[in-house]
Amino acid sequence: MREKIIGFLNSSKDYPILLGISSGLYPLLYLYDKNFFLVSSWSQFMIFVLVFLILPTVCFLLFIYGLKNVKRFATYKLKILSVLNFCFFTFFIVLVTFGINKKKILLASLLVAFVLGVLLYKHLKKIIIFQFILASFAMVKILPSVYENLQYSYQWQAQADDIKDVVFKKRPNIYYLQPDGFVGFDQVNKGYYKFDNSQVESFLIDNNFTIYDNFRSNYTSTLTSNSSMFSMKHHYYGVDQNLDDFYKSREIIAGKNPVIEIFKRNNYKTNLILDVPYLVANRPHMNYDYCNIDYNEIPYLVRGFEFEKNTTQDLSNAIESNTANNNFYFVREPKPGHIATRMSKSDGIQLEREKYVIKLKESNQWVRTMVTDITAKDPNSIIIISSDHGGFVGFSYSLESSIKTTDKDLVHSMFSSVLAVKWPENDTPDYTNSLKSSVNVFRVLFSYLSEEEGYLKSLEADNSYGIIKEEAPSGVYELINKQGEVVFNRFSN
């Protein structure tokens, strides 16, 4: 290896392919290291290889072989190649770190890259070696993630009975409305929230909704909570991987789950109405029959919050287009959401609460509008309103929840969720009183639709889990047990 490196440094060859690959390989691997869950699809991988590796390589080939007979190019060839290498490398690093819209940062960085390329052109091959060394370090970091992704098993979704073969005897249209972070009515008026939300609660009751108190999510994030809910099973954050957003969560939510398969098997058209592209940011295989976000609208390098959709209008349009089908709709709303995610973005406990309350009021209006519109267009449907997790009010920032706490109000703030259901003919099944957490919502719903209460024998435990990283050994912990008591028990498979 040492002899090969020395031979490379002493060679007079141009190595355009090495120049191209070295300028883009580390930024590409860095992108995957920092954003693996957002860039895990094959379509993204192919585009990124084209942009980060093939494009610069083609440029170097064109410069070297297309201009080889131009005397002026021959004179400044090494400087030009050095500048190109530095500029490509810098452009890609800025792109994966800040995005394409930070034009001032990009221009300043390219100016620095140009100067370095001119000053260090005599050391170009050493720079190439250094870039490959950086890439090798990044490769070592992401290999475990790649391995886990390729080895991922959906076996945890396996059901304890034959519910995947359930046959519906009742076939109403079903609307699942999910306002993000909407705390339950029994919790929002106390603890750290202390907000009177009785007006919208009364509105729902007046519209024949059954309110389920003490309802909660089983997990603390949108991805982990919804993955469990649509699978009707606990995943325990991928067991011992200790991941905030475990592998394949977006694929599961986009339809790789038993709930969507059951609806399809019963000849329901499945509709996904999203507020933002967050749930499909990595372009998972779409198993829904319809989604209001087309993948052509989503940039390949995306965080998931680049644009918003009008879910009220999109749902209304979908209802009018689907009069010939039995339909299931899963509709997301970004508000109220939760407090600031990171300490650097937080305005403190009190101001974060005030911001949450403002967004909760806006979400209340969304709920009223949705219920009014659906009831007018589809009066005999089932409408489920339930959120994915709590609002984290009482914390300074939501990631603070990864620090061990014995404060019961804080724990409930993480998991408390609204659950309100409008059953056809205002006939609430008695057995739904056992609904306490989101993992069991669809199993109970399918029991109702099939008129087979035997499926209720395989309900999952209503435990709620969080990932703790400070003030206790890092790992997955049971924070609320199946009796609804706040506990602190480390989970082990």
Solvent accessible surface area in square Angstrom, and as a share of the most:
residue,aa,sasa,rsa
1,M,171,0.76
2,R,181,0.66
3,E,143,0.64
4,K,156,0.66
5,I,63,0.32
6,I,68,0.34
7,G,39,0.37
8,F,28,0.12
9,L,62,0.31
10,N,118,0.61
11,S,30,0.20
12,S,113,0.73
13,K,139,0.59
14,D,41,0.21
15,Y,60,0.23
16,P,13,0.08
17,I,97,0.49
18,L,61,0.30
19,L,1,0.01
20,G,0,0.00
21,I,52,0.27
22,S,1,0.00
23,S,0,0.00
24,G,0,0.00
25,L,36,0.18
26,Y,43,0.17
27,P,0,0.00
28,L,8,0.04
29,L,12,0.06
30,Y,54,0.21
31,L,0,0.00
32,Y,21,0.08
33,D,39,0.20
34,K,114,0.48
35,N,11,0.06
36,F,21,0.09
37,F,59,0.25
38,L,26,0.13
39,V,1,0.00
40,S,31,0.20
41,S,16,0.10
42,W,178,0.62
43,S,42,0.27
44,Q,0,0.00
45,F,83,0.35
46,M,125,0.56
47,I,55,0.28
48,F,8,0.03
49,V,36,0.20
50,L,89,0.44
51,V,48,0.28
52,F,2,0.01
53,L,30,0.15
54,I,83,0.42
55,L,85,0.42
56,P,0,0.00
57,T,17,0.10
58,V,64,0.37
59,C,33,0.20
60,F,0,0.00
61,L,59,0.29
62,L,114,0.57
63,F,68,0.28
64,I,6,0.03
65,Y,124,0.47
66,G,56,0.53
67,L,66,0.33
68,K,125,0.53
69,N,133,0.68
70,V,71,0.41
71,K,177,0.75
72,R,178,0.65
73,F,11,0.04
74,A,61,0.47
75,T,101,0.59
76,Y,102,0.39
77,K,59,0.25
78,L,79,0.39
79,K,69,0.29
80,I,55,0.28
81,L,3,0.02
82,S,0,0.00
83,V,22,0.12
84,L,34,0.17
85,N,0,0.00
86,F,21,0.09
87,C,30,0.18
88,F,34,0.14
89,F,37,0.15
90,T,25,0.15
91,F,57,0.24
92,F,2,0.01
93,I,46,0.23
94,V,8,0.05
95,L,27,0.13
96,V,4,0.02
97,T,55,0.32
98,F,98,0.41
99,G,25,0.24
100,I,94,0.48
101,N,122,0.63
102,K,103,0.44
103,K,130,0.55
104,K,177,0.75
105,I,65,0.33
106,L,25,0.12
107,L,119,0.59
108,A,57,0.44
109,S,25,0.16
110,L,46,0.23
111,L,117,0.58
112,V,88,0.51
113,A,1,0.01
114,F,105,0.44
115,V,68,0.39
116,L,68,0.34
117,G,0,0.00
118,V,50,0.29
119,L,123,0.61
120,L,60,0.30
121,Y,49,0.19
122,K,154,0.65
123,H,83,0.37
124,L,7,0.04
125,K,38,0.16
126,K,113,0.48
127,I,32,0.16
128,I,4,0.02
129,I,39,0.20
130,F,110,0.46
131,Q,5,0.02
132,F,60,0.25
133,I,80,0.40
134,L,44,0.22
135,A,3,0.03
136,S,56,0.36
137,F,133,0.55
138,A,7,0.05
139,M,75,0.34
140,V,102,0.59
141,K,120,0.51
142,I,10,0.05
143,L,90,0.45
144,P,82,0.51
145,S,30,0.19
146,V,48,0.28
147,Y,134,0.51
148,E,64,0.29
149,N,23,0.12
150,L,116,0.58
151,Q,109,0.49
152,Y,38,0.14
153,S,65,0.42
154,Y,60,0.23
155,Q,132,0.58
156,W,55,0.19
157,Q,20,0.09
158,A,49,0.38
159,Q,27,0.12
160,A,82,0.64
161,D,48,0.25
162,D,87,0.45
163,I,0,0.00
164,K,78,0.33
165,D,93,0.48
166,V,4,0.02
167,V,106,0.61
168,F,10,0.04
169,K,126,0.53
170,K,68,0.29
171,R,89,0.32
172,P,23,0.14
173,N,34,0.17
174,I,0,0.00
175,Y,1,0.00
176,Y,0,0.00
177,L,0,0.00
178,Q,0,0.00
179,P,0,0.00
180,D,13,0.07
181,G,0,0.00
182,F,4,0.02
183,V,1,0.00
184,G,2,0.02
185,F,12,0.05
186,D,31,0.16
187,Q,26,0.12
188,V,1,0.01
189,N,90,0.46
190,K,100,0.42
191,G,20,0.19
192,Y,81,0.31
193,Y,8,0.03
194,K,141,0.60
195,F,33,0.14
196,D,105,0.54
197,N,9,0.04
198,S,51,0.33
199,Q,143,0.64
200,V,1,0.01
201,E,43,0.19
202,S,55,0.35
203,F,38,0.16
204,L,2,0.01
205,I,94,0.48
206,D,114,0.59
207,N,40,0.21
208,N,71,0.37
209,F,10,0.04
210,T,33,0.19
211,I,36,0.18
212,Y,17,0.06
213,D,72,0.37
214,N,88,0.45
215,F,4,0.02
216,R,16,0.06
217,S,0,0.00
218,N,0,0.00
219,Y,0,0.00
220,T,26,0.15
221,S,31,0.20
222,T,13,0.08
223,L,1,0.00
224,T,0,0.00
225,S,2,0.01
226,N,0,0.00
227,S,0,0.00
228,S,1,0.00
229,M,2,0.01
230,F,0,0.00
231,S,0,0.00
232,M,2,0.01
233,K,40,0.17
234,H,9,0.04
235,H,4,0.02
236,Y,54,0.20
237,Y,3,0.01
238,G,13,0.12
239,V,46,0.26
240,D,100,0.52
241,Q,66,0.29
242,N,53,0.27
243,L,40,0.20
244,D,69,0.36
245,D,32,0.17
246,F,2,0.01
247,Y,11,0.04
248,K,51,0.22
249,S,3,0.02
250,R,7,0.03
251,E,29,0.13
252,I,0,0.00
253,I,1,0.00
254,A,1,0.00
255,G,0,0.00
256,K,97,0.41
257,N,1,0.00
258,P,4,0.02
259,V,0,0.00
260,I,0,0.00
261,E,52,0.23
262,I,1,0.00
263,F,0,0.00
264,K,66,0.28
265,R,122,0.45
266,N,9,0.05
267,N,122,0.63
268,Y,7,0.03
269,K,57,0.24
270,T,0,0.00
271,N,0,0.00
272,L,0,0.00
273,I,0,0.00
274,L,0,0.00
275,D,4,0.02
276,V,11,0.06
277,P,0,0.00
278,Y,45,0.17
279,L,4,0.02
280,V,1,0.00
281,A,0,0.00
282,N,2,0.01
283,R,30,0.11
284,P,2,0.01
285,H,149,0.67
286,M,47,0.21
287,N,41,0.21
288,Y,11,0.04
289,D,76,0.40
290,Y,83,0.32
291,C,23,0.14
292,N,15,0.08
293,I,4,0.02
294,D,74,0.38
295,Y,51,0.20
296,N,141,0.73
297,E,75,0.34
298,I,4,0.02
299,P,63,0.40
300,Y,71,0.27
301,L,50,0.25
302,V,5,0.03
303,R,115,0.42
304,G,0,0.00
305,F,131,0.55
306,E,87,0.39
307,F,57,0.24
308,E,121,0.54
309,K,54,0.23
310,N,95,0.49
311,T,6,0.04
312,T,37,0.21
313,Q,89,0.40
314,D,27,0.14
315,L,1,0.01
316,S,14,0.09
317,N,70,0.36
318,A,7,0.06
319,I,16,0.08
320,E,111,0.50
321,S,89,0.58
322,N,5,0.03
323,T,118,0.69
324,A,100,0.78
325,N,69,0.35
326,N,46,0.23
327,N,1,0.00
328,F,0,0.00
329,Y,2,0.01
330,F,0,0.00
331,V,0,0.00
332,R,13,0.05
333,E,17,0.08
334,P,39,0.25
335,K,67,0.29
336,P,0,0.00
337,G,10,0.09
338,H,56,0.25
339,I,6,0.03
340,A,19,0.15
341,T,58,0.34
342,R,144,0.53
343,M,134,0.60
344,S,99,0.64
345,K,149,0.63
346,S,27,0.17
347,D,78,0.40
348,G,29,0.28
349,I,83,0.42
350,Q,105,0.47
351,L,91,0.45
352,E,2,0.01
353,R,49,0.18
354,E,70,0.31
355,K,80,0.34
356,Y,2,0.01
357,V,15,0.09
358,I,103,0.52
359,K,61,0.26
360,L,1,0.00
361,K,113,0.48
362,E,77,0.35
363,S,0,0.00
364,N,17,0.09
365,Q,107,0.48
366,W,23,0.08
367,V,1,0.01
368,R,70,0.26
369,T,51,0.30
370,M,1,0.00
371,V,0,0.00
372,T,82,0.48
373,D,33,0.17
374,I,0,0.00
375,T,40,0.23
376,A,82,0.63
377,K,78,0.33
378,D,21,0.11
379,P,78,0.49
380,N,107,0.55
381,S,1,0.00
382,I,0,0.00
383,I,0,0.00
384,I,3,0.01
385,I,2,0.01
386,S,0,0.00
387,S,1,0.01
388,D,1,0.01
389,H,4,0.02
390,G,0,0.00
391,G,0,0.00
392,F,8,0.03
393,V,1,0.01
394,G,6,0.06
395,F,6,0.03
396,S,31,0.20
397,Y,30,0.11
398,S,10,0.06
399,L,74,0.37
400,E,47,0.21
401,S,15,0.09
402,S,22,0.14
403,I,45,0.23
404,K,76,0.32
405,T,32,0.18
406,T,114,0.66
407,D,46,0.24
408,K,129,0.55
409,D,63,0.33
410,L,23,0.11
411,V,1,0.01
412,H,44,0.20
413,S,2,0.01
414,M,3,0.01
415,F,0,0.00
416,S,3,0.02
417,S,1,0.01
418,V,3,0.01
419,L,1,0.00
420,A,0,0.00
421,V,3,0.02
422,K,17,0.07
423,W,7,0.02
424,P,20,0.12
425,E,163,0.73
426,N,92,0.47
427,D,90,0.47
428,T,44,0.25
429,P,16,0.10
430,D,122,0.63
431,Y,48,0.18
432,T,0,0.00
433,N,106,0.55
434,S,56,0.36
435,L,6,0.03
436,K,71,0.30
437,S,0,0.00
438,S,3,0.02
439,V,0,0.00
440,N,6,0.03
441,V,5,0.03
442,F,0,0.00
443,R,5,0.02
444,V,1,0.01
445,L,2,0.01
446,F,0,0.00
447,S,0,0.00
448,Y,17,0.06
449,L,0,0.00
450,S,1,0.01
451,E,96,0.43
452,E,80,0.36
453,E,107,0.48
454,G,41,0.39
455,Y,27,0.10
456,L,31,0.15
457,K,183,0.77
458,S,27,0.18
459,L,57,0.28
460,E,34,0.15
461,A,46,0.35
462,D,19,0.10
463,N,16,0.08
464,S,0,0.00
465,Y,14,0.05
466,G,1,0.01
467,I,13,0.07
468,I,3,0.02
469,K,99,0.42
470,E,92,0.41
471,E,132,0.59
472,A,24,0.19
473,P,91,0.57
474,S,57,0.37
475,G,1,0.01
476,V,4,0.02
477,Y,8,0.03
478,E,24,0.11
479,L,7,0.03
480,I,1,0.00
481,N,20,0.10
482,K,123,0.52
483,Q,120,0.53
484,G,28,0.27
485,E,97,0.44
486,V,32,0.18
487,V,36,0.21
488,F,55,0.23
489,N,73,0.37
490,R,132,0.48
491,F,39,0.16
492,S,90,0.58
493,N,142,0.73
